[in-house]
Amino acid sequence: MVPDISGAWTGTWTFLTAGVVVTDTVSVTFQQNGTVAGGPWTSAGGPGGQLSLKVGSTVSGSVSITQLLLSGQSCNASTTVTGTATATRVQLTLGTLQGGGLCQWAANQQFVFTR
């Protein structure tokens, strides 16, 4: 059975940077058609992007991230996501984001959304 994850969700985005675990508040609004779901996500800290998922007994897909630096430079990246989903909780682990120059990405990134 495919869980219905359409609608608005809130949760946390955790990641490891400089040896410190950081937690940020995030939100996403999914639109779903059968096993395909996706939508824009935003964080209280500023970054945002797009999630695209295939929903089933497990979840897989991709995420894009855009972050504006204080210098005005925009850092953009995308990676894979894997996880689980029910009608009340979506948990996603992000793959490694490739950085360069001023655009350095944290490790061990995870989204947990609830409603």
N, C-alpha and C positions, 0 to 999 in steps of 0.2 A: 504494500500500500504506500502511495506517495503522500507525504504530509503536505498540507496546504500551508505555505509560509507567506502567502501574499499579505500585504498590509504593512503597517508601520511597526518598527522594532527599535528598542534602545538597548544599550549594553556597554561593554568595556572593550577596549583595545589595549592589550598588554604587550610590552616588548622590552628587550634588554639592551641598554645603551650605556657605555662606559662602566660596565659592571653593576648597573643599577636597574632594577625592574621598574618600569614606568607604566602607569595605568591612566588611560584617557577615556572620557565618555564619548560614545559613538551612537549614531542612529542610522537607520537604513529603511527605505521603503521598497519592498519587493513587489514586483508584478510577476505573476506566475501563469504559465500556459502549459498544463500537463506536467511534464518532468523538468521543464525549463523555467528558471526564475532569475530575475536580475533587478538591479536598481542602483540608484546613487546612494553613497554613504558619505557622512560628514562626521568630523570629530570636533569636540570643544576646543582642542588645541590648534585647529586650523586646517590640517590636511583633510583631503576627501578624495573621492574617486568613484569607481563603478565596480559592482560585483556582478558576475555572471556565473550561474550555478546550474548543474544538472542534479536534480533532487531525486533520491530514491532511498534504498536502505542505508546508503552512505551518500555524501555530498562531495562533488568535485567541480572544479571550474577555475575561474581566474578572477583576479582583482587588479585594478589599476589604482595608483596613488599619485596625487599631485600635492606638493607642498611648496609654498612660497617662502623663500628665505628672507631674512632681514635685509639682505643686499638687493632684494628685488628679483633675484634669479628664481626661476621656477624649476623645481626638481620633479621629474616624472619617472615612474617605474611601473612595471607590472610583473606579476608572478602567478603561480598556481595556488589554489587553495584546496584543502581536503577537510572533511569533517563529518558531522552528523547533524540531523535536523529532526525535530518533532514539531507539532503544532504550537508549542510554547517555548522552544529553545533551539537556537542554531549556534553551533560551535565550530569554528573554522581555524585551521592552522595554515599560516601563509608559508610559501616556499621562500627561498633566499632571494632578496632583492639586490640587484647589481647596482653598485654606486660608482661614482667617479667624481673627481674634483671636489667641489663643495657639497655635492650630493652624496652623502653617506647615509646608509640605511641601517637601522637597528636590526638585531638578531632576535630569534625566538618570538616572532609576532603571532598573536592570536586574537581573534574576535570572538566574543560571546554575546549573543543577542537574546533577549527575552521579551515576552509580552504578556 
